[in-house]
Amino acid sequence: MIEPKDVVIAILGSSAALGGFVLVFLGVIIASYQSYPGGVPEQVVRPYRISGSALLGTFAVSLITVAVSLLWLINGGPAGLYEWSIALFALQLVAVFAAAAWATRMVLWR
């Protein structure tokens, strides 16, 4: 049987790695946004701002998942934090895929 501690350690490491992955996509969006000159109409750059905000939110979910996992380890394994770690990680997986797909679409098909 897999120990809860092993699961939380795996979630902690995976969440930190996925957070770094999200920062790569955020960097691509920021670089694309900055490639436009200053006088570009707002409707042209608005999708980049929205994408950047969504990616920043996804990064925040990553950091929250890392923090909850770390709290679980520090506090000796309370059951509530274990369940939150798993739920947040599942949310993070969905958010990272959505953010990566959206950022790729923005850069390659716009």
C-alpha positions as CSV (number, residue, x, y, z in Angstrom):
1,M,0.0,0.0,0.0
2,I,1.2,3.5,-0.8
3,E,1.8,5.6,2.3
4,P,0.1,9.1,2.4
5,K,3.5,10.7,3.1
6,D,4.8,9.3,-0.3
7,V,1.7,10.7,-2.1
8,V,2.1,14.2,-0.5
9,I,5.8,14.3,-1.3
10,A,5.1,13.3,-4.9
11,I,2.4,16.0,-5.1
12,L,4.7,18.6,-3.7
13,G,7.4,17.9,-6.2
14,S,5.1,17.6,-9.1
15,S,3.2,20.8,-8.3
16,A,6.5,22.7,-8.1
17,A,7.6,21.3,-11.5
18,L,4.2,22.1,-13.1
19,G,4.5,25.6,-11.7
20,G,7.8,26.0,-13.5
21,F,6.2,24.6,-16.7
22,V,3.4,27.3,-16.4
23,L,6.0,30.0,-16.0
24,V,7.5,29.0,-19.4
25,F,4.1,29.5,-21.1
26,L,3.7,32.8,-19.2
27,G,7.0,33.9,-20.6
28,V,5.9,33.0,-24.1
29,I,2.7,35.1,-23.7
30,I,4.6,38.0,-22.2
31,A,7.2,38.0,-25.0
32,S,4.4,37.8,-27.6
33,Y,2.6,40.7,-25.9
34,Q,5.7,42.8,-25.8
35,S,6.4,42.2,-29.5
36,Y,3.6,44.6,-30.3
37,P,4.4,48.3,-30.6
38,G,2.9,50.8,-28.0
39,G,0.2,52.1,-30.2
40,V,-1.6,48.8,-30.9
41,P,-5.4,48.9,-30.2
42,E,-6.6,47.4,-27.0
43,Q,-8.6,44.6,-28.7
44,V,-5.3,43.3,-30.2
45,V,-3.5,42.9,-26.9
46,R,-6.5,42.0,-24.7
47,P,-6.3,38.3,-25.4
48,Y,-2.6,38.3,-24.3
49,R,-3.6,40.1,-21.0
50,I,-6.3,37.6,-20.4
51,S,-4.0,34.6,-21.1
52,G,-1.3,36.1,-18.9
53,S,-3.8,36.5,-16.0
54,A,-5.1,33.0,-16.4
55,L,-1.5,31.6,-16.5
56,L,-0.7,33.6,-13.4
57,G,-3.8,32.1,-11.7
58,T,-2.6,28.6,-12.7
59,F,0.8,29.4,-11.2
60,A,-0.9,30.5,-8.0
61,V,-2.8,27.2,-7.8
62,S,0.6,25.5,-8.1
63,L,2.0,27.5,-5.3
64,I,-1.0,26.9,-3.1
65,T,-0.8,23.1,-3.7
66,V,2.9,23.2,-2.8
67,A,2.1,25.2,0.4
68,V,-0.8,22.8,1.4
69,S,1.5,19.8,0.8
70,L,4.2,21.4,2.9
71,L,1.8,22.2,5.7
72,W,0.7,18.6,5.7
73,L,4.3,17.4,6.1
74,I,5.1,20.0,8.8
75,N,1.9,19.3,10.8
76,G,2.4,15.5,10.9
77,G,-0.3,14.5,8.4
78,P,-3.8,15.9,9.2
79,A,-6.4,14.2,7.1
80,G,-8.0,17.4,5.9
81,L,-4.9,18.7,4.4
82,Y,-4.2,15.4,2.7
83,E,-7.5,15.6,0.9
84,W,-6.9,19.2,0.0
85,S,-3.5,18.3,-1.5
86,I,-5.0,15.7,-3.7
87,A,-7.9,17.9,-4.8
88,L,-5.7,20.9,-5.5
89,F,-3.3,18.7,-7.5
90,A,-6.2,17.4,-9.6
91,L,-7.4,21.0,-10.2
92,Q,-3.8,22.0,-11.1
93,L,-3.5,19.2,-13.7
94,V,-6.6,20.4,-15.4
95,A,-5.6,24.1,-15.1
96,V,-2.1,23.4,-16.5
97,F,-3.4,21.5,-19.5
98,A,-6.0,24.3,-20.2
99,A,-3.4,27.0,-19.8
100,A,-0.8,25.2,-22.0
101,A,-3.4,24.5,-24.7
102,W,-4.7,28.1,-24.7
103,A,-1.2,29.7,-24.7
104,T,-0.2,27.4,-27.6
105,R,-3.3,28.3,-29.5
106,M,-2.7,32.0,-28.9
107,V,0.9,31.9,-30.1
108,L,0.6,29.5,-33.0
109,W,-2.8,30.1,-34.5
110,R,-3.3,33.9,-34.1
